Amino acid sequence: MPTNRETSRVRVTVLVRIRDGVLDPQGEAVKQALKDMGHSTIEDVRIGKIVEVILPSGPGLPELAKEWCERLLANPVVERYEIASIDPL
């Protein structure tokens, strides 16, 4: 339990990925490199990002995280996002 001087905190984890059908040059480069290493069964590679934000716990965190994604973290034209978790620290 937090004391008066401590605030409970949470980690919000967001996954951002390139949308299906959108060219992923990084993914293509990694796929080719894996094939060059002898991994001929690789069919596709997509590169994304994980964003972790730590902040004080409070009401409305899912809505706040959604706002971050839609306004800053993901480009809705070429990316999709998923709020993977909101975990206490």
C-alpha positions in Angstrom: 0.0 0.0 0.0 1.3 3.4 -0.8 1.9 5.8 2.0 0.9 9.5 1.9 4.2 10.3 0.3 4.0 7.6 -2.3 1.6 7.4 -5.3 0.7 4.1 -6.9 2.0 3.9 -10.4 1.1 2.0 -13.5 2.9 1.0 -16.7 0.8 1.4 -19.9 2.1 -0.8 -22.7 1.1 0.0 -26.3 2.0 -2.0 -29.4 2.1 -0.1 -32.7 2.3 -2.1 -35.9 2.2 -1.4 -39.6 -1.2 -2.1 -41.1 -1.6 -5.2 -43.3 -1.2 -4.2 -46.9 1.3 -1.4 -46.1 4.8 -1.8 -47.3 7.2 -2.5 -44.5 10.8 -1.9 -45.8 12.4 -2.7 -42.4 10.5 -6.0 -42.2 11.5 -6.9 -45.8 15.2 -6.2 -45.0 15.0 -8.4 -41.9 13.2 -11.1 -43.8 15.9 -11.1 -46.5 18.7 -11.2 -43.9 17.1 -14.1 -42.2 16.8 -16.0 -45.5 20.4 -15.1 -46.2 21.3 -16.7 -42.9 19.7 -20.0 -44.1 16.2 -19.6 -42.7 14.4 -20.3 -45.9 11.0 -21.0 -44.3 10.5 -17.4 -43.2 7.3 -16.1 -44.9 6.9 -12.6 -43.6 8.4 -10.1 -41.1 6.7 -7.0 -39.8 8.5 -4.4 -37.7 6.6 -2.5 -35.0 7.3 -0.7 -31.8 6.5 -1.0 -28.1 5.8 2.1 -26.1 5.8 1.9 -22.3 4.5 4.9 -20.3 4.8 5.0 -16.5 2.5 7.4 -14.7 0.5 7.7 -11.5 -2.5 5.5 -11.2 -5.8 7.2 -11.7 -9.2 6.9 -13.3 -9.7 6.9 -17.1 -6.4 5.4 -18.0 -7.7 3.3 -20.9 -9.3 6.4 -22.4 -6.1 8.4 -21.8 -4.0 5.8 -23.5 -6.3 5.7 -26.5 -6.0 9.4 -26.9 -2.2 9.1 -26.8 -2.3 6.5 -29.5 -4.7 8.4 -31.8 -3.0 11.7 -31.4 0.7 10.9 -31.1 1.9 7.3 -30.9 0.4 5.8 -34.1 -0.1 7.1 -37.6 -3.7 5.9 -38.3 -3.1 5.9 -42.0 -0.4 3.3 -42.0 -0.3 1.9 -38.4 -2.7 0.2 -36.0 -2.3 0.1 -32.2 -3.2 -2.1 -29.3 -3.2 -1.1 -25.7 -1.6 -4.3 -24.5 -1.7 -3.8 -20.8 -2.1 -1.4 -17.9 -0.2 -2.9 -15.0 0.4 -1.7 -11.5 4.1 -1.2 -10.5 
